[in-house]
Amino acid sequence: MLLIPCPWCGPRPENEFHYGGEAGIARPVDPSGVDDAVWAEFLYMRSNPKGVHRERWRHQFGCGRFFNAIRDTVTDRIAGTSKP
């Protein structure tokens, strides 16, 4: 089982967490002012790299907080976590 180190609670088993997608995606400043192509890019297009990747996670069955993690998608090893 993968242990994920929550920045607030410490290492916990993976079944306490929920994956929140790629970290660092900025929402459009004025969502009503962008066209469908820009909105679709924001909602659906992600880099999905093979290797080290910045992700957002939520400690769903713990403190309930969101945090960022750096995870290798090949080995599933987490290099580190940080508060958002």
N, C-alpha and C positions, 0 to 999 in steps of 0.2 A: 504494500500500500504506500502511496505517495504521501509524504508529510509536507504540508505547506506551512511555512512560517508566517503567521499573521503578525503584523507589526505591533498589535496591541495585546494579543493573547498568547503569542509564541507558537511553536510547532503544533499543528493539529492534523488529523487524518483528512484526506482529500474529500471524503463524503460530507464534510461540514461546509464545503465551499461551492460557490456557483461561478462559472466562468462568465466574464462580462465583456469579452471581446478585446479587440486591439486597443491598446492605450494610446492616448495622444491624438485622437480624432477630434477635431474642432468642429462644433456645430456652427452652421452659418449664422452670422450676426443678425441678419434680418431674414428669417425663413420665408416670409411671405413675398420677399423681393427677389427670390432666386427662381430660375426656371426649373422644369422637371428634370432636365439632365443633371444639373448641379445637385438637386435634392436626391436623385437616385444615386449619384456618386457618394454623397454623404451616408446614405442609408445602407447601401449594399456592397460597395467596392472596398475590399480590404486587401492588404498585401499578401497575407498567407505565406510567409517565408518558410523555407526549410532551414532550421538552425535557430539561432538566438532571436528572440522576439519579445517585445514589450507588451504586456497584457494587463487587463484590469480584472480583478477578482473581487468577490464579495464573500465575507465570512457569514454566510446565511444562517447557519445553526450555531453561531457563537455570538460575537459582539454585534453582528449585522453591518459592519462597516465595509466600505470599499477600500481597496488598496491596489497598488501597482506591483507587478512582478516581472522579473526577467527570467524567461524560461526557454530552454532549448527544446524545440519541437521534435527533434530527432531522438534525443535521449530522455526527454521528459524531466530533466533535472532543472531545478529552480536555482538560479545563481544568486538571487536576492529579492527582497521585497522592500517596499517603502510606502509611507503614507502618501496619499494623493496630493 
